[in-house]
Amino acid sequence: MRRETQVELIRELLAHHAAGTTQLADDVLVLPADVYVSEQHWQAERETLFRHRPVVACLSGAVASPGDYVSLTVGGVPLAVVRGDDGVLRGFRNVCRHRASSVVSGCGSGAASLRCPFHAWTYRLDGTLLARPQAGEGFDGTDESELGLVTVPVGEAHGMVFVQPEGDGPIDAASLVGEAAFDLDDFSAGSYLPFDRWESSWPCNWKLLVDTFLESYHVFSLHRTTVGKYYLSQPMTYRGYGPNLRFQTCQKSILELAEAPEDQWDLLGRATVEYLIAPNVILSHSVDHFAVYQFLPTAVDQTDVTMTLYTPEPVTEQTRPHYERTLELHQRVGAGEDFPQAVKIQQSLSSGLVEETLVGRHEVALIHFHQALGQLLNGKG
């Protein structure tokens, strides 16, 4: 992040703190329960946001070299992004052409080919069929040249990789990143390397999980024994970039900068800076890593979450314990504090007796998120 941006944000935060204020939206937002529990609403989201619109698959560092791949399921469609021997990034439906099992799982590096574990049908990195072991005459009458993996659109820009389950047009990845590109390029986000990833599944609507990231109002209460000891709940500021946004949660130590000259100000050492890349991915930068959260809904009330921890340099034996503790902290806060709240909210809303929830004017990033989703669903984003 550029120094002038850091100074601008610190100046704004210190001014709010001195005045006892925070950034405010124009109005309170009333969210109908149907946003989280309606099957019809979820089906519209699946088609518009998760099947016919590109979503973030990973940072570029996860697929930097030939044979690197990442798999994910978007809108119910299993997908894989693979770097070929020729250096070209390709997207495929992660579906074997034999019996439709997933060809790869999770992520990997340096693969020479892609092998389905069910019957060992094997594909080259460009998706063409390489081998059908022990098939004999079992598939006489089929044309191997027509049995490669089905391709899907993929795009890459500013260190981010996007994939789209349906459609055949090119992905304009740069426009999807939007103005967040200025910061991501300054971070050299594309050079960050995956260290480890945490996968979990939660019985709630995907937006409830995203919601937990988009306001710091709860930090003093929900996280009082963990990060709440070190971070401020207020003030909080954000910037919207079309459907995307940037916000930051600041450590209490940032208030010490009020007594320091501006040439000594440093935001990144005293704040977690986070980016929402619409519709469903949070990039969270804290001091020395990116945590990339992907919220992948499988039903109106079921969401798979993948969090990948990326580091600016290869992890060594000396730095491994530090990053293992970092991953554990993300799990402790997310799985132990934030996400269970989302599950409880889902249970309340699913009762049929709760008609709406309220989002306060000081929960500005959260308001932006829901208003932007509404525009995307109406074809305006």
C-alpha positions as CSV (number, residue, x, y, z in Angstrom):
1,M,0.0,0.0,0.0
2,R,1.4,3.4,-1.0
3,R,2.7,5.5,1.8
4,E,0.5,8.5,0.9
5,T,-2.6,6.2,1.2
6,Q,-1.4,4.9,4.6
7,V,-0.9,8.5,5.9
8,E,-4.3,9.5,4.5
9,L,-6.1,6.6,6.3
10,I,-4.2,7.2,9.6
11,R,-5.1,10.9,9.5
12,E,-8.7,10.1,8.9
13,L,-8.8,7.5,11.8
14,L,-7.1,9.8,14.3
15,A,-9.5,12.6,13.4
16,H,-12.5,10.4,14.0
17,H,-11.0,9.1,17.3
18,A,-10.3,12.7,18.5
19,A,-13.9,13.7,17.7
20,G,-15.4,10.5,19.1
21,T,-16.9,9.7,15.7
22,T,-16.7,7.1,13.0
23,Q,-17.6,6.9,9.3
24,L,-21.4,6.6,8.8
25,A,-23.7,5.6,6.0
26,D,-26.7,7.8,5.2
27,D,-29.2,5.4,6.7
28,V,-29.7,2.3,8.6
29,L,-30.1,-0.7,6.3
30,V,-33.0,-3.1,6.9
31,L,-32.3,-6.6,5.6
32,P,-35.3,-8.9,5.1
33,A,-34.8,-12.4,6.4
34,D,-35.4,-13.7,2.9
35,V,-31.9,-12.4,1.9
36,Y,-30.5,-15.3,3.9
37,V,-33.2,-18.0,3.9
38,S,-35.2,-17.8,0.7
39,E,-34.5,-20.6,-1.7
40,Q,-35.6,-18.4,-4.6
41,H,-33.2,-15.7,-3.6
42,W,-30.4,-18.3,-3.3
43,Q,-31.1,-19.7,-6.8
44,A,-30.9,-16.2,-8.3
45,E,-27.5,-15.7,-6.6
46,R,-26.2,-19.1,-7.8
47,E,-27.1,-18.3,-11.4
48,T,-26.1,-14.7,-11.4
49,L,-23.2,-14.4,-9.0
50,F,-21.7,-17.9,-9.0
51,R,-22.3,-19.4,-12.4
52,H,-22.3,-16.5,-14.9
53,R,-20.0,-14.1,-13.1
54,P,-16.3,-14.8,-12.5
55,V,-15.1,-15.4,-9.0
56,V,-11.6,-15.4,-7.4
57,A,-10.0,-18.8,-7.5
58,C,-6.7,-18.0,-5.9
59,L,-3.7,-15.6,-5.9
60,S,-1.3,-16.0,-8.8
61,G,1.4,-17.5,-6.5
62,A,-0.7,-20.6,-6.1
63,V,-0.5,-21.4,-9.8
64,A,2.8,-19.8,-10.7
65,S,4.6,-22.8,-12.2
66,P,3.7,-25.6,-14.6
67,G,1.7,-28.3,-12.9
68,D,0.4,-26.0,-10.2
69,Y,-3.3,-26.3,-9.7
70,V,-6.1,-25.2,-7.4
71,S,-9.6,-26.8,-7.2
72,L,-12.8,-25.3,-5.9
73,T,-16.6,-25.7,-6.3
74,V,-18.5,-22.6,-7.5
75,G,-22.2,-22.5,-7.9
76,G,-22.2,-26.3,-7.5
77,V,-19.8,-26.8,-10.3
78,P,-16.4,-28.4,-9.5
79,L,-13.6,-26.4,-11.2
80,A,-9.8,-26.5,-11.4
81,V,-7.3,-23.9,-12.5
82,V,-4.1,-25.3,-13.9
83,R,-0.8,-23.8,-15.1
84,G,0.2,-25.8,-18.3
85,D,3.7,-26.9,-19.5
86,D,3.5,-24.0,-21.9
87,G,3.0,-21.5,-19.0
88,V,-0.7,-20.9,-20.0
89,L,-3.2,-20.7,-17.3
90,R,-6.3,-22.8,-18.0
91,G,-9.6,-23.4,-16.3
92,F,-11.5,-26.7,-16.5
93,R,-14.6,-28.3,-15.0
94,N,-13.0,-30.7,-12.5
95,V,-15.1,-33.5,-13.8
96,C,-13.7,-36.8,-15.3
97,R,-15.2,-37.6,-18.7
98,H,-15.6,-41.2,-17.6
99,R,-17.9,-41.3,-14.6
100,A,-17.9,-37.6,-13.6
101,S,-15.7,-38.0,-10.5
102,S,-13.5,-35.1,-9.5
103,V,-10.1,-35.4,-11.1
104,V,-8.1,-33.4,-8.6
105,S,-8.7,-32.4,-5.0
106,G,-7.5,-29.4,-3.0
107,C,-4.4,-27.8,-4.5
108,G,-1.0,-29.1,-5.7
109,S,2.3,-28.1,-7.4
110,G,4.5,-29.5,-10.1
111,A,2.0,-32.2,-11.4
112,A,3.1,-33.8,-14.6
113,S,-0.5,-34.8,-15.4
114,L,-4.0,-34.8,-13.8
115,R,-5.2,-38.3,-12.7
116,C,-8.7,-39.2,-11.7
117,P,-8.5,-41.4,-8.6
118,F,-11.6,-43.5,-9.5
119,H,-10.3,-45.3,-12.6
120,A,-7.0,-43.5,-13.3
121,W,-8.1,-41.7,-16.4
122,T,-5.3,-39.3,-16.9
123,Y,-5.2,-35.9,-18.5
124,R,-2.4,-33.7,-19.8
125,L,-2.0,-30.2,-18.2
126,D,-3.8,-28.7,-21.2
127,G,-6.8,-30.9,-20.4
128,T,-6.5,-33.4,-23.3
129,L,-7.0,-37.1,-22.5
130,L,-3.6,-38.9,-22.0
131,A,-4.5,-42.4,-20.8
132,R,-7.3,-44.8,-19.9
133,P,-5.4,-47.6,-18.1
134,Q,-6.7,-51.2,-18.4
135,A,-9.6,-50.0,-20.5
136,G,-9.0,-52.6,-23.2
137,E,-11.8,-52.5,-25.7
138,G,-14.2,-51.1,-23.1
139,F,-14.6,-47.8,-24.9
140,D,-14.5,-48.8,-28.5
141,G,-16.5,-46.3,-30.5
142,T,-15.4,-43.3,-28.5
143,D,-13.0,-40.7,-29.7
144,E,-10.3,-39.9,-27.2
145,S,-9.7,-36.5,-28.8
146,E,-13.3,-35.5,-27.8
147,L,-12.9,-36.6,-24.2
148,G,-10.7,-34.0,-22.7
149,L,-11.6,-31.9,-19.7
150,V,-14.2,-29.3,-20.5
151,T,-12.7,-25.8,-20.5
152,V,-14.1,-22.8,-18.6
153,P,-13.1,-19.1,-18.8
154,V,-10.1,-18.1,-16.7
155,G,-8.4,-14.7,-16.2
156,E,-5.5,-13.3,-14.3
157,A,-4.6,-9.7,-13.3
158,H,-2.9,-7.8,-10.4
159,G,-2.0,-11.1,-8.7
160,M,-5.5,-12.5,-8.8
161,V,-6.9,-15.5,-10.7
162,F,-10.6,-15.6,-11.7
163,V,-12.6,-18.5,-13.0
164,Q,-16.2,-18.8,-14.3
165,P,-18.3,-22.0,-14.3
166,E,-20.5,-21.1,-17.3
167,G,-20.0,-19.1,-20.5
168,D,-17.2,-19.0,-23.1
169,G,-16.3,-15.3,-23.3
170,P,-12.9,-14.0,-22.0
171,I,-12.7,-12.8,-18.4
172,D,-11.6,-9.2,-18.0
173,A,-9.8,-9.8,-14.7
174,A,-8.4,-6.3,-14.4
175,S,-11.8,-4.7,-14.4
176,L,-13.0,-7.2,-11.8
177,V,-10.1,-6.2,-9.5
178,G,-10.9,-2.5,-10.2
179,E,-9.4,0.2,-8.1
180,A,-8.1,-2.3,-5.5
181,A,-5.4,-3.0,-8.1
182,F,-3.4,0.0,-6.9
183,D,-3.0,-1.5,-3.5
184,L,-2.6,-5.1,-4.6
185,D,0.2,-4.1,-7.0
186,D,2.0,-2.2,-4.2
187,F,1.7,-5.3,-2.1
188,S,3.0,-7.4,-5.0
189,A,0.1,-9.7,-4.1
190,G,0.8,-12.0,-7.1
191,S,4.2,-12.9,-5.7
192,Y,2.8,-14.2,-2.4
193,L,3.1,-18.0,-2.0
194,P,0.6,-20.4,-0.5
195,F,1.7,-21.8,2.9
196,D,-1.3,-23.8,4.1
197,R,-5.0,-23.8,3.9
198,W,-7.9,-24.5,6.2
199,E,-11.2,-25.9,4.9
200,S,-14.4,-26.0,6.9
201,S,-18.2,-26.1,6.3
202,W,-20.9,-24.2,8.1
203,P,-24.7,-24.6,8.2
204,C,-25.6,-21.1,7.3
205,N,-26.0,-18.7,4.4
206,W,-22.7,-17.6,2.8
207,K,-23.4,-13.9,3.3
208,L,-23.7,-14.3,7.1
209,L,-20.1,-15.5,7.1
210,V,-18.9,-12.6,4.9
211,D,-20.9,-10.2,7.2
212,T,-18.7,-11.1,10.1
213,F,-15.7,-9.6,8.4
214,L,-17.3,-6.3,7.3
215,E,-17.8,-4.5,10.6
216,S,-15.5,-4.0,13.6
217,Y,-18.4,-3.1,15.9
218,H,-18.3,-6.6,17.4
219,V,-14.6,-6.7,18.1
220,F,-14.8,-5.3,21.7
221,S,-17.5,-7.8,22.6
222,L,-17.2,-11.1,20.7
223,H,-13.4,-11.0,20.5
224,R,-12.7,-9.6,24.0
225,T,-10.4,-12.5,25.0
226,T,-8.6,-12.8,21.7
227,V,-7.9,-10.0,19.1
228,G,-10.2,-7.6,21.0
229,K,-7.4,-7.1,23.5
230,Y,-5.3,-5.5,20.7
231,Y,-7.8,-4.0,18.2
232,L,-10.2,-1.1,18.2
233,S,-13.9,-1.5,17.5
234,Q,-14.2,2.1,16.5
235,P,-13.5,4.2,14.5
236,M,-13.8,2.2,11.3
237,T,-13.5,3.6,7.7
238,Y,-13.9,2.0,4.3
239,R,-13.7,2.8,0.6
240,G,-16.0,1.3,-2.0
241,Y,-14.7,0.3,-5.5
242,G,-17.8,-0.6,-7.4
243,P,-18.9,-3.9,-5.9
244,N,-15.5,-4.3,-4.2
245,L,-14.3,-2.5,-1.1
246,R,-11.4,-1.9,1.2
247,F,-11.6,-1.5,5.0
248,Q,-9.2,-1.7,7.9
249,T,-9.4,-2.7,11.6
250,C,-6.7,-0.9,13.6
251,Q,-4.7,-2.0,16.5
252,K,-5.1,0.2,19.6
253,S,-1.4,1.1,19.2
254,I,-2.3,3.2,16.2
255,L,-3.5,5.9,18.6
256,E,0.1,6.5,19.7
257,L,0.8,7.9,16.2
258,A,-1.1,11.1,17.2
259,E,2.0,12.1,19.0
260,A,4.4,11.1,16.3
261,P,5.4,13.0,13.1
262,E,3.7,11.9,9.9
263,D,7.0,10.6,8.4
264,Q,7.0,7.9,11.1
265,W,3.4,6.8,10.5
266,D,3.0,3.2,9.5
267,L,-0.5,1.7,8.9
268,L,0.5,-1.8,7.8
269,G,2.3,-2.6,11.0
270,R,-0.7,-1.5,13.1
271,A,-3.8,-2.6,11.2
272,T,-5.4,-5.5,9.4
273,V,-6.3,-4.2,5.9
274,E,-8.9,-6.2,4.1
275,Y,-10.4,-6.2,0.6
276,L,-13.7,-7.7,-0.5
277,I,-13.5,-8.8,-4.1
278,A,-17.1,-9.4,-5.1
279,P,-19.0,-11.4,-4.5
280,N,-17.5,-13.8,-2.0
281,V,-13.7,-13.4,-1.3
282,I,-11.9,-11.6,1.5
283,L,-8.2,-10.7,1.2
284,S,-7.0,-10.0,4.7
285,H,-3.5,-8.5,5.0
286,S,-1.9,-8.4,8.4
287,V,1.8,-7.4,8.9
288,D,3.4,-10.3,7.0
289,H,0.8,-12.4,5.3
290,F,-2.4,-12.5,3.2
291,A,-5.3,-14.7,4.4
292,V,-7.6,-15.3,1.5
293,Y,-11.1,-16.4,2.5
294,Q,-13.4,-18.0,-0.1
295,F,-17.0,-18.4,0.9
296,L,-18.5,-21.0,-1.4
297,P,-22.2,-21.7,-0.9
298,T,-23.6,-25.2,-1.7
299,A,-27.1,-24.4,-0.5
300,V,-29.1,-21.5,0.9
301,D,-28.1,-22.6,4.3
302,Q,-24.7,-24.4,3.8
303,T,-21.3,-22.8,2.9
304,D,-17.9,-24.3,2.4
305,V,-15.1,-22.0,3.6
306,T,-11.5,-22.2,2.4
307,M,-8.8,-20.0,3.9
308,T,-5.4,-20.0,2.3
309,L,-2.5,-18.4,4.1
310,Y,0.0,-16.7,1.7
311,T,3.4,-15.5,2.7
312,P,5.7,-13.0,0.9
313,E,8.7,-15.4,0.9
314,P,9.1,-19.2,1.0
315,V,8.5,-20.5,4.6
316,T,11.7,-21.8,6.3
317,E,12.2,-24.0,9.3
318,Q,12.8,-20.8,11.3
319,T,9.6,-19.0,10.1
320,R,7.3,-22.1,10.0
321,P,6.3,-22.0,13.7
322,H,5.3,-18.3,13.3
323,Y,3.0,-19.0,10.4
324,E,1.6,-22.1,12.0
325,R,0.6,-20.0,15.0
326,T,-0.8,-17.4,12.6
327,L,-3.0,-20.0,10.9
328,E,-4.1,-21.3,14.2
329,L,-5.2,-17.8,15.3
330,H,-7.3,-17.4,12.2
331,Q,-8.9,-20.7,13.0
332,R,-9.5,-19.8,16.6
333,V,-11.1,-16.5,15.8
334,G,-13.1,-17.7,12.8
335,A,-14.2,-21.2,13.9
336,G,-14.3,-20.4,17.6
337,E,-15.9,-16.9,17.6
338,D,-17.1,-15.4,14.3
339,F,-18.6,-18.3,12.3
340,P,-20.7,-19.8,15.2
341,Q,-22.5,-16.5,15.4
342,A,-23.4,-16.8,11.8
343,V,-24.9,-20.3,12.4
344,K,-27.0,-19.0,15.4
345,I,-28.3,-16.1,13.2
346,Q,-29.2,-18.6,10.5
347,Q,-31.2,-20.7,13.0
348,S,-33.0,-17.6,14.2
349,L,-33.9,-16.4,10.7
350,S,-34.9,-19.9,9.6
351,S,-37.5,-20.0,12.4
352,G,-39.9,-18.0,10.2
353,L,-40.6,-15.7,13.1
354,V,-37.8,-13.2,12.5
355,E,-38.7,-10.9,9.6
356,E,-35.6,-8.7,9.3
357,T,-32.2,-7.6,10.7
358,L,-30.8,-4.1,11.1
359,V,-27.4,-2.9,9.9
360,G,-26.3,0.3,11.7
361,R,-25.0,3.4,9.9
362,H,-21.6,2.7,11.5
363,E,-21.4,-0.7,9.8
364,V,-20.7,1.1,6.6
365,A,-18.8,-1.7,4.7
366,L,-21.5,-4.2,5.5
367,I,-24.1,-1.8,4.0
368,H,-22.0,-1.3,0.9
369,F,-21.7,-5.1,0.5
370,H,-25.4,-5.8,0.5
371,Q,-26.3,-2.8,-1.6
372,A,-23.7,-3.8,-4.2
373,L,-25.0,-7.4,-4.2
374,G,-28.4,-6.1,-4.9
375,Q,-27.1,-4.2,-7.9
376,L,-25.2,-7.2,-9.3
377,L,-28.4,-9.4,-9.0
378,N,-30.3,-6.7,-10.9
379,G,-27.7,-6.7,-13.7
380,K,-26.3,-3.3,-12.8
381,G,-22.8,-4.2,-11.6
